[in-house]
Amino acid sequence: MKRLIFSGLFLICAILAWCQEMSVAERNAAQGFNDTIDRLAPDFVLVSLCIADPTDWHDDALGLAGHAFLRLQCPIFGLDHCFSYEGERVNDNLYRYLSGQTKMGMFRAQTNDYLEDFRKWNRSVHEYRLNMPPEAEQRLWEIMDNHTTNRIALRHDLNKYGCAITIVKFVKQALERTPIVYAPDEEMEYMTRREIGYRSLANHPWLRLISMIFTDNKADKNLPIDEKLIIPADLAEVWQQATINGKPFATYVGDVVEGAPLNNNKPWFTPMIVAWLILLVTIGFACTRYPYWDWFLLGGQAIFGCVLIFLWFIMREFGEAAYILMIVFNPLPLLLWHWRRYWALPYAVLLLISIIVLFCLPHMLMDPAYLVLALSYVVLFAKDEVKRFIASRMTTHQ
């Protein structure tokens, strides 16, 4: 009896195995494959998110926030490719970057060859395995192949077409209706994408100032969290905390390249220090009769204002910060300086009101150094009226 039961169980297992093998073969035949390889096996395609550490701005300004790319492997066929969204080096042509003409695209390379550049630059690369359904992994590979074949070129925009946000879009497209469940992130929830990018440049105050001028600050703080993942390190952190089908979406595997830590010391000569020095010197010269510093401020105001106007006519896509800058930096005060008695004080009041409004706003539109620098121009335009007021009071007392 026992032998009969054992034989029956063995026969059932054999039939199930045969049916499974047939189902794989039939499925492959329907897709045009004449083999019995299970392309829906969990390990048929392996998808990894790779995050490279930030680089020094002397090497490439676009690498200051790090770099994100995908690694796709098919062990059974010996395939191991990296898909990376990148393009022209900003340092080679800064004008093209500032004028919105830098072109980007999706590129594919053998993993060993691609990682060699990071070894040469001594940049660490961290790998995170993505827990995607087998069908989604194959769709993602097809999407990557299509983009690298077509060489789709887009102008660079950190908020819309950066490496991290592009990966998020491709992965969502591959997952189709399988949702990624994100853990709550109160800090990121109330930040705009521009503020998130600004935060990543904490150790580069001069570049933070430039980013404030040339990047847009649309009212995007209410976007879902996956549309705010513009920084590679944030992408890795958020995806590790997210889940899919009840399992962690990203799991840290290890470092595929071990590099040296980047020296992230802040420079002591920051925009804020420069702004305070200009303000103090302006206050000092306001007590004298020498107009040399006045002409220095007026000249700098006019030159930078002309640059902003010139760039505005070329780009036509300034962020709000550029228009706020034009309240202070424009050539009109220099051109109308002879008639300053009629407009200088109202203009100083306007500048002071704009400073107070910007200071009280709940989100950052302008670098704090701008507010201090704007105070220098308040002093410049108000000092004549203040002197006349003091002189009249002294005459009255006499």
Salt bridges, closest charged atoms under 4 A:
ASP35 OD1 - ARG39 NH1 2.88
ASP38 OD1 - ARG27 NH2 2.76
ASP53 OD1 - HIS126 NE2 2.81
ASP56 OD1 - HIS58 ND1 2.47
ASP80 OD2 - ARG71 NH2 2.68
GLU86 OE1 - HIS67 NE2 3.75
GLU88 OE1 - ARG96 NH2 3.14
ASP92 OD1 - ARG89 NH1 2.64
GLU116 OE1 - ARG119 NH1 3.24
ASP117 OD1 - LYS120 NZ 3.82
GLU127 OE1 - ARG71 NH1 3.27
GLU127 OE2 - ARG129 NH2 3.81
ASP145 OD1 - ARG108 NH1 2.46
GLU176 OE1 - ARG139 NH2 3.63
GLU187 OE2 - ARG199 NH1 3.10
ASP220 OD2 - ARG193 NE 3.32
ASP226 OD2 - LYS172 NZ 2.90
ASP234 OD2 - ARG199 NH2 3.05
ASP255 OD1 - HIS126 ND1 2.72
ASP294 OD2 - LYS383 NZ 2.58
GLU317 OE1 - ARG155 NH2 2.82
ASP384 OD2 - ARG340 NE 3.04
GLU385 OE2 - ARG388 NH2 2.63
